[in-house]
C-alpha cells in the first residue's frame, strides 16, 4: 500500500529500445542475417573482427535507419559518420562496437501515443545505427558460459527517449505504439522472443515540483512489455520506500527477475562509463543527399495513430473496432477494400473483427495471406443480410472459403445450404421441436420468454442451421401464444 509520504513523489522514466533490422545480410559484411541457425555458423572474418578485414556499410540498413528516424519525426543528420565504442565483453569479438556517437542518424523527434483517453508526445532524444553484439548462453549446471557470434554484426538501431514518461503504464503505451509504428515500416519483425526488439529502462523518483532528476536505476533483462511495466512499477515503489525511510539510493544497473517479480542488483554505476569513442577509421564519413532522404520520406506509410483517427471518422467506427483493425496494416487495408464494395463500415468490421479473425487464428493464418478477396468476403455478407443463408451458416461458409478458396455461392450450391424461409416447410420443424421440448414450451406460454431462444436454437440444430431464425421465432410465438 502506498503511504501519503510516498504519494508525494513523481516517477521519471526514460527508455532505450534496440531494434534489429530484417535485412538479408549483416550491417558490415555479407553474412546472412537470420535467426535460429546453429551457433557460430553465420560468421566471417569481418564480423569476427579478424586482423586485416574491412567493414563495408549495408545500404539497406542505412535506408531503414533513415526511414525509422523520419517516422519518429526526427531531424536527420545527412552527414553519416561511424565511431568505435570501446569496451571488453566476451560477446564482442573486436573489443569495440561500431556505433554512432556525435552524429546519430536522427535526433529531437517524438512518438505520439494514446495514454488513457488523451494524446501525448514522448520525445525521442536520439536514434542511431550500430552493430549488434553476440549472445552469451550461461549453462548453470556445468558452470560454463558459451558464446554465439551469429548475432554479431546484425544491423541495430537504438532509440532513446527523453525522461518524459511518468508511469509504468505510460511506458507500456509508448512501447506498444512504437512497436506498431515499426511494424508498419516493415523494417523488423519486432519479435522480443527472438531479441529483434529489446528494451532497457531508466527509472528514478523525485519530490513533486522538483525539476532535477533523482538517482536512477537502469533495468535490464526485460523480455516483454508486461515485464517492462511490472519492473518499472516495482522499482519506482522501491525508490519511494527507501526515500521515505530516509535511506540512500545508489545509482546502479538492476536485473528483472521474471519468476520472483523483483529487481536485483547487477552492478553499481556511479558514473557514466568511459567508452573512449573515436571515429571509425575504416569507414569514411559521407553525406546522404536531400533528394534521397525525401525519397525515403515519400515511401513512409500512414502512421497507425493517424489511420486510427481516419478510420473512425471516415467509416463511423468505434475506437475499439478501429483499434483492432490498425493492429495489422494488411487487415486495415482489407477492411478499406471491403468498404468500397459494401456499407456501412460497421457491418464489415463486425465480420472482420469477429468470424474472420477467429477463423484465421484457428487455421494459423495471418492477415497478410487472407485467401478470400474483398469482393468474395462482401458477397458472403450480402447473402447473410439478404437472408439467403443464416448468420450461423455464413460463419461456416467463411471457414470453408478460407480453407478452400472457393466462393460463397459455390459452397452454398455444393452443400445445399440455402436458408429455408418457407413457412409451411418450417412449421413441421417447429411442431417437432415444441413436442420434444414441452417444458420450454410451457414456460413461454406462462410468459417466460427466455425459453424462446432455446427453442429457436433447437430448430436451427434440427435444420442444420438452414432455418431463418426470425421466421422460426414468429412461428413458435404464433403457435404457443396465439393458438
C-alpha positions in Angstrom: 0.0 0.0 0.0 1.3 3.5 -0.9 1.6 5.9 2.0 0.8 9.6 1.9 4.5 10.4 2.0 5.2 8.1 -0.9 2.5 9.7 -3.0 4.4 13.0 -2.9 7.0 11.5 -5.3 6.9 11.7 -9.1 8.1 8.8 -11.2 10.5 9.7 -14.1 11.2 7.1 -16.8 13.3 7.0 -19.9 13.5 4.1 -22.3 16.2 2.7 -24.6 14.8 0.4 -27.4 17.2 -1.7 -29.5 15.7 -2.7 -32.9 17.2 -5.3 -35.1 16.6 -4.7 -38.8 15.4 -7.6 -41.0 18.0 -7.0 -43.8 19.2 -10.1 -45.7 22.8 -9.6 -44.7 24.6 -8.0 -41.7 25.5 -4.4 -41.5 29.2 -4.5 -42.4 29.6 -7.9 -44.1 27.8 -10.4 -46.4 26.9 -12.9 -43.7 23.2 -14.0 -43.5 21.1 -12.0 -41.1 18.9 -14.9 -39.9 17.7 -16.2 -36.6 17.8 -19.8 -35.4 20.8 -21.1 -37.3 23.3 -23.4 -35.5 25.7 -21.4 -33.3 28.6 -19.6 -34.9 27.6 -20.6 -38.5 26.7 -17.1 -39.8 30.1 -15.6 -39.2 33.1 -14.4 -41.3 36.4 -12.7 -40.7 34.8 -9.3 -40.9 32.1 -9.7 -38.3 34.5 -11.6 -36.1 37.0 -8.7 -36.3 39.9 -10.6 -37.5 43.1 -8.6 -38.4 43.2 -7.2 -41.9 39.5 -7.1 -42.5 37.5 -4.1 -43.6 33.8 -3.3 -43.0 31.5 -2.2 -45.8 28.2 -0.5 -44.9 24.9 -2.2 -45.9 23.0 0.4 -47.8 19.6 -1.1 -47.0 20.4 -0.9 -43.3 21.2 2.8 -43.7 17.9 3.4 -45.7 16.0 1.6 -42.9 17.6 3.7 -40.3 16.7 6.9 -42.1 13.2 5.6 -42.6 12.7 4.9 -38.9 14.2 8.3 -37.9 11.8 10.1 -40.3 8.8 8.1 -38.9 9.9 9.2 -35.4 9.7 12.9 -36.7 13.5 13.3 -36.0 15.8 15.8 -37.5 18.1 13.9 -39.9 21.8 14.2 -39.9 22.7 13.8 -43.6 26.4 13.7 -42.5 26.9 9.9 -41.8 29.8 9.1 -39.5 30.6 6.0 -37.5 32.5 5.7 -34.3 34.2 3.0 -32.3 32.7 2.4 -28.8 35.4 0.6 -26.9 34.7 -1.9 -24.2 35.5 -5.5 -23.5 32.9 -8.2 -23.2 33.1 -11.9 -24.3 30.3 -11.5 -26.9 32.1 -8.6 -28.6 34.9 -10.2 -30.6 36.6 -7.0 -31.8 36.8 -5.4 -28.4 34.8 -2.5 -29.7 31.4 -1.8 -31.3 30.9 0.2 -34.4 28.2 2.7 -33.5 27.4 6.4 -33.8 28.4 9.0 -31.2 28.1 12.6 -32.0 26.2 12.3 -35.3 23.3 10.0 -34.8 21.0 9.4 -37.8 18.2 11.2 -36.1 17.6 13.4 -33.1 15.0 15.6 -31.5 12.0 13.5 -32.6 8.8 12.2 -30.9 6.3 9.4 -30.7 2.7 10.3 -30.3 0.8 7.9 -28.1 -2.7 7.4 -26.8 -2.4 7.1 -23.0 -5.8 6.6 -21.5 -8.1 8.9 -23.4 -5.6 11.6 -24.3 -2.8 12.1 -26.8 0.7 12.6 -25.6 4.1 13.1 -27.2 7.1 11.2 -25.9 10.2 13.0 -27.1 13.0 11.0 -28.8 16.4 12.2 -27.8 18.3 10.3 -30.5 18.1 7.3 -32.9 21.4 5.9 -34.1 22.6 3.0 -36.2 25.1 0.4 -34.9 26.1 -3.3 -35.0 24.7 -5.8 -32.5 27.0 -7.9 -30.3 26.9 -11.7 -29.9 24.9 -13.6 -27.4 26.1 -15.4 -24.2 24.5 -18.6 -23.2 25.0 -19.4 -19.5 25.0 -23.1 -18.5 24.4 -23.0 -14.8 24.5 -26.8 -14.5 28.0 -27.2 -15.9 29.1 -23.7 -14.6 30.2 -22.5 -18.0 29.3 -19.7 -20.4 29.1 -20.2 -24.2 29.1 -17.5 -26.8 27.2 -17.5 -30.1 28.5 -14.9 -32.6 25.7 -15.4 -35.2 24.1 -12.1 -33.9 27.4 -10.2 -34.1 27.1 -7.5 -36.8 23.3 -7.6 -37.1 22.1 -4.1 -38.0 20.7 -2.5 -34.9 19.0 0.9 -34.2 18.9 2.3 -30.7 16.0 4.7 -30.0 16.4 6.7 -26.8 13.6 8.8 -25.3 13.9 11.9 -23.1 12.8 11.3 -19.5 9.2 12.2 -20.4 7.4 9.1 -19.1 5.7 9.4 -15.8 4.3 5.9 -15.1 4.8 2.3 -15.9 1.5 2.3 -17.8 2.7 5.2 -20.0 5.9 3.3 -20.7 3.8 0.3 -21.8 1.7 2.6 -24.0 4.8 4.1 -25.6 6.3 0.7 -26.3 3.1 -0.6 -27.8 2.7 2.4 -30.1 6.4 2.3 -31.1 6.3 -1.4 -31.9 3.2 -0.9 -34.1 4.8 2.0 -35.9 7.9 -0.1 -36.6 5.8 -3.0 -37.9 4.1 -0.6 -40.3 7.6 0.4 -41.6 8.3 -3.3 -42.3 12.0 -3.0 -41.2 11.8 -5.6 -38.5 9.6 -8.5 -37.2 9.9 -6.8 -33.7 9.8 -10.2 -32.1 11.0 -9.8 -28.5 11.4 -13.6 -28.0 14.0 -13.6 -30.8 15.7 -10.5 -29.5 14.6 -8.4 -32.5 13.2 -5.8 -30.1 14.8 -5.2 -26.8 14.3 -2.6 -24.1 16.3 -1.2 -21.2 14.6 1.2 -18.8 15.9 4.0 -16.6 13.7 5.0 -13.7 14.0 7.5 -10.8 11.7 9.3 -8.5 11.7 12.9 -7.2 9.6 15.1 -5.0 6.6 16.6 -6.7 7.6 20.0 -8.1 11.3 19.2 -8.2 12.9 19.7 -11.7 16.2 17.9 -11.1 16.4 14.2 -11.8 16.7 11.7 -8.9 19.1 8.9 -8.5 18.3 6.4 -11.3 18.3 2.7 -11.8 18.8 1.1 -15.1 16.8 -2.1 -15.5 17.8 -4.9 -17.9 16.6 -8.4 -18.8 13.2 -7.1 -19.9 11.8 -9.6 -22.4 8.2 -8.4 -22.8 6.2 -5.3 -22.5 4.4 -6.8 -19.5 7.8 -7.3 -17.8 8.7 -3.7 -18.5 5.5 -2.5 -16.8 5.9 -4.8 -13.8 9.6 -4.0 -13.4 9.1 -0.2 -13.5 6.2 -0.4 -11.0 8.4 -2.5 -8.6 11.5 -0.3 -9.0 9.6 3.0 -8.6 7.9 1.7 -5.4 11.3 0.5 -4.1 12.8 4.0 -4.7 9.8 5.7 -2.9 10.1 3.3 0.1 13.8 3.9 0.5 13.5 7.7 0.2 10.5 7.8 2.6 12.6 5.8 5.2 15.5 8.3 4.7 17.8 5.6 3.2 20.2 6.4 0.4 19.8 5.3 -3.2 22.7 4.0 -5.2 22.9 4.5 -9.0 23.1 1.0 -10.4 22.1 -1.4 -13.0 19.5 -4.0 -11.9 18.1 -7.1 -13.5 14.4 -8.1 -13.6 13.6 -11.5 -12.1 10.6 -12.7 -14.0 9.8 -15.5 -11.6 10.2 -13.6 -8.3 8.9 -10.3 -9.9 11.6 -8.3 -8.2 14.7 -6.4 -9.4 18.1 -7.5 -8.3 21.3 -5.5 -8.2 23.7 -6.3 -11.1 26.4 -3.7 -10.7 26.8 -0.2 -9.3 27.1 2.6 -11.9 28.3 5.6 -10.1 29.2 7.5 -13.2 28.9 7.1 -17.0 31.3 4.5 -18.5 34.1 6.0 -20.5 33.8 4.2 -23.8 36.7 6.2 -25.3 34.8 6.9 -28.5 36.8 7.8 -31.6 35.9 8.0 -35.3 35.8 4.6 -37.1 39.0 4.8 -39.3 37.8 2.0 -41.7 34.5 3.8 -42.6 34.9 7.1 -44.4 32.3 9.7 -43.4 29.9 10.7 -46.3 26.8 12.7 -46.9 23.3 11.4 -47.9 21.6 13.8 -50.4 18.5 15.6 -49.5 16.9 14.0 -52.6 17.5 10.5 -51.2 16.1 11.5 -47.8 13.0 12.9 -49.4 12.5 9.7 -51.5 12.6 7.7 -48.3 10.2 10.2 -46.6 7.7 9.7 -49.5 7.8 5.9 -49.0 6.6 6.2 -45.4 3.2 4.5 -44.8 0.3 6.2 -43.0 1.1 6.3 -39.2 -1.0 3.9 -37.2 -2.4 6.6 -35.0 -3.4 8.7 -38.0 -5.0 5.6 -39.5 -6.9 5.0 -36.3 -8.3 8.5 -36.3 -9.2 8.4 -40.0 -10.9 5.1 -39.9 -13.2 6.3 -37.1 -14.1 9.5 -38.9 -14.4 8.0 -42.4 -16.4 4.8 -41.6 -18.1 5.8 -38.3 -16.3 3.1 -36.3 -16.0 2.9 -32.6 -12.5 3.3 -31.1 -12.5 -0.4 -30.2 -13.1 -1.5 -33.7 -10.6 0.9 -35.3 -8.1 -0.1 -32.6 -8.3 -3.8 -33.7 -8.0 -3.0 -37.4 -4.9 -0.9 -37.1 -3.0 -3.6 -35.2 -2.3 -5.1 -38.6 -1.8 -2.9 -41.7 -2.9 -5.7 -44.0 -6.1 -6.1 -42.0 -6.8 -2.4 -42.2 -6.2 -2.4 -45.9 -8.5 -5.4 -46.3 -11.2 -3.6 -44.4 -11.0 -0.5 -46.6 -11.1 -2.6 -49.8 -14.3 -4.2 -48.5 -15.8 -0.9 -47.5 -15.6 0.1 -51.2 -17.8 -2.8 -52.0 -20.3 -2.6 -49.2 -21.5 -0.2 -46.5 -21.8 0.6 -43.6 -18.3 0.0 -42.4 -19.5 -1.2 -39.0 -21.2 -4.2 -40.6 -17.9 -5.2 -42.3 -15.9 -4.5 -39.2 -18.1 -6.9 -37.2 -17.4 -9.7 -39.6 -13.7 -9.0 -39.8 -13.1 -8.5 -36.0 -15.3 -11.5 -35.2 -15.6 -14.5 -37.5 -12.7 -13.7 -39.9 -10.1 -13.1 -37.2 -11.3 -16.1 -35.2 -11.0 -18.4 -38.2 -7.6 -17.0 -39.2 -6.3 -17.7 -35.7 -7.8 -21.2 -35.7 -6.2 -22.0 -39.1 -3.0 -20.3 -38.1 -3.2 -17.9 -41.0 -2.2 -14.2 -41.0 -4.0 -11.2 -42.4 -1.2 -10.9 -44.9 -2.4 -14.1 -46.5 -6.2 -14.0 -46.4 -7.2 -16.4 -49.2 -10.5 -14.5 -49.6 -10.8 -11.4 -51.8 -12.7 -8.3 -50.6 -15.3 -9.0 -53.3 -15.8 -12.6 -52.1 -16.0 -11.5 -48.5 -18.6 -8.8 -49.0 -20.6 -11.1 -51.3 -20.9 -13.5 -48.3 -22.0 -10.7 -46.0 -24.7 -9.6 -48.6 -26.0 -13.2 -48.7 -26.4 -13.3 -45.0 -28.0 -9.8 -44.9 -30.5 -10.8 -47.7 -31.5 -14.0 -45.9 -30.0 -16.4 -48.5 -28.2 -18.1 -45.6 -28.3 -17.7 -41.8 -25.6 -15.9 -39.9 -24.6 -19.2 -38.3 -24.3 -20.9 -41.7 -22.5 -17.8 -43.0 -19.7 -18.4 -40.5 -19.4 -22.0 -41.6 -19.2 -20.9 -45.2 -16.5 -18.4 -44.3 -14.5 -21.2 -42.7 -14.7 -23.2 -45.9 -13.9 -20.2 -48.1 -10.6 -19.7 -46.1 -9.8 -23.4 -46.3 -10.6 -23.9 -49.9 -10.5 -20.6 -51.6 -14.0 -21.2 -53.1 -16.7 -18.6 -53.4 -19.7 -18.4 -51.0 -22.0 -19.3 -53.9 -20.1 -22.3 -54.9 -20.1 -23.7 -51.3 -23.8 -22.9 -50.9 -24.7 -24.8 -54.1 -22.4 -27.7 -53.4 -23.5 -28.2 -49.8 -27.2 -27.2 -50.3 -27.0 -24.5 -47.6 -29.7 -22.1 -48.9 -31.7 -20.8 -45.9 -35.2 -22.2 -45.5 -37.7 -19.3 -45.2 -40.9 -21.0 -46.3 -43.4 -21.0 -43.5 -45.0 -24.3 -44.5 -41.7 -26.1 -44.6 -40.6 -24.6 -41.2 -43.8 -25.3 -39.4 -43.1 -29.1 -39.4 -39.8 -28.5 -37.7 -41.3 -26.1 -35.2 -44.0 -28.5 -34.3 -41.5 -31.3 -33.7 -39.3 -29.1 -31.5 -42.3 -27.9 -29.4 -43.4 -31.5 -29.0 -39.9 -32.7 -27.9 -39.4 -29.7 -25.5 -42.7 -29.4 -23.8 -41.2 -27.8 -20.6 -39.7 -24.9 -22.5 -43.0 -24.6 -24.5 -45.0 -24.4 -21.2 -42.6 -21.7 -19.9 -43.2 -19.5 -22.9 -47.0 -19.9 -22.5 -46.5 -18.8 -18.9 -44.8 -15.6 -20.1 -41.2 -16.7 -19.6 -39.8 -15.7 -22.9 -36.2 -16.6 -22.1 -37.1 -20.1 -23.3 -37.8 -18.8 -26.8 -34.1 -18.6 -27.7 -33.7 -22.2 -26.7 -36.5 -23.4 -28.9 -35.2 -21.3 -31.8 -31.7 -22.9 -31.3 -33.2 -26.4 -31.3 -35.0 -25.7 -34.5 -31.7 -24.4 -36.1 -30.0 -27.5 -34.9 -32.7 -29.7 -36.4 -32.4 -27.9 -39.8 -28.6 -27.9 -39.7 -28.6 -24.1 -39.5 -30.7 -23.6 -42.6 -33.8 -22.2 -41.0 -34.5 -18.5 -41.0 -34.3 -17.8 -37.2 -36.6 -14.7 -37.3 -39.4 -16.7 -39.1 -38.8 -19.6 -36.7 -39.3 -17.3 -33.7 -42.5 -15.9 -35.2 -43.9 -19.3 -35.8 -43.1 -20.5 -32.2 -44.8 -17.4 -30.7 -47.8 -17.8 -33.0 -48.2 -21.5 -32.1 -47.8 -21.1 -28.3 -49.2 -17.6 -27.6 -51.9 -17.2 -30.2 -53.1 -20.8 -30.7 
